[in-house]
C-alpha cells in the first residue's frame, strides 16, 4: 500500500493536447496476511514512481486523460518482537507495479 506519494510533473503547455511525464519518491507500507504467512511480518520502505500520460481538453473545463504509472520499492520485512509466534527471521522482497488509468476530469 502506498502511504505517501509526491511527483514532479513536467507538462507540455499545449492548447488542447498536453503530454506529461513525472517522477518522485513514495513511502510504502506492507504486512503479510493469509493462512500461510508468518505472523508479525511488516515493512515500511521508501521507493519511487514514474508516470507519463496525455490530457486532452474537450472544452475549457472538461478533459479526457490516460496515464501509465510505474511504482518500485525494495521491502525489508522484519519480525514483530512482541508476538511470540512471529518468525524471528525477516526477508527482503521487491514491490513493482504498473497501473494504467483512463478518465474524465473537470477543471474549474
N, C-alpha and C positions, 0 to 999 in steps of 0.2 A: 504494500500500500504506500502511495506517495503522500507524505505529510505536508511537504513544502516544496514549491517549485517556483523558480524565478528565471525568466528568459530575457535576453536582449534580442529584440526583433529588428531586423533590417528590412524595410518595406520600400519597394519601388513606388514612387508617388504618381502612378498613372491616373488618368481621369476615370476610367471605368474598370480596367483590369489592373489589379495590384498584386503581383507576386511578392512573396516574402520568405525569409529564412530566419531562424533564430537558434540560439544555443544558450545553455545556462545550467547552473547547479540545481540539484534536488536533494531532499532529505527523505530517506526511505525507512520504514519500519515493517518488520515481518515477524511472524511467530508460526511455529509448526503446529498444525492441528490435524486430527484424524486418528483412526484406530491404531495405525502402525507408527505414528510419530512419537518420538521420545518426549516425555513431558518436560515442561520448563524451558524449552528452546526458543530463544528470540534473538533478533538482531536489529540494530539501527546502523545505517550507513549513509554516507554522502556519495552521491552519484552524479550523473549528468544526463541531459537530454538535448536532442537536436530536432528541429522541426522545419518543415517547409510547406508552403501552400500557395493557393491562389484565392483572391477575393474579387468578385465581380459585382459592380454596382448596377442593379436593375433600374433603380430610381435613386434619388438623393438619400433616401433613408433605408431602403431595402437592398441587401446583398445576399448572394449565394457564395458559399465557400467550400473548399476542400483542403484538407490538411493531413499530412503524414507526420507522425512524431515517433522518434526512437528514444527509448529510455534504457540506461545501463547503470548497474551498481554491483559492487562486489560485497557480498554479505558475509559477516563472520558471526555465526551462531555460537552463543556461549550458554553454559548451563546456568540454571537458576539455583543458587546455593540454598535458598530457603525451602526448596521442595526436596524431601528425602528420596523421592523416586526419580529425580532428574538424572539425565545422562551426565556423567562427570566430564565427558569429553565434548568439546564443541567441534564444529566443522565449518568449512567455507563453501559458499555457493555463489553463483553468478546469476543476477537478475537481468534479463534482456528482453525487451518487448517493443513491438512496433504496433502503433494504433493508427487507424485511418478514420478521420471524421469528415462528415459531409453535413451541411446545414444551411439554414437561412438565418440572417441576423437583421436586426433593426437598429439604426443609428439615429440618435436624437441630439 
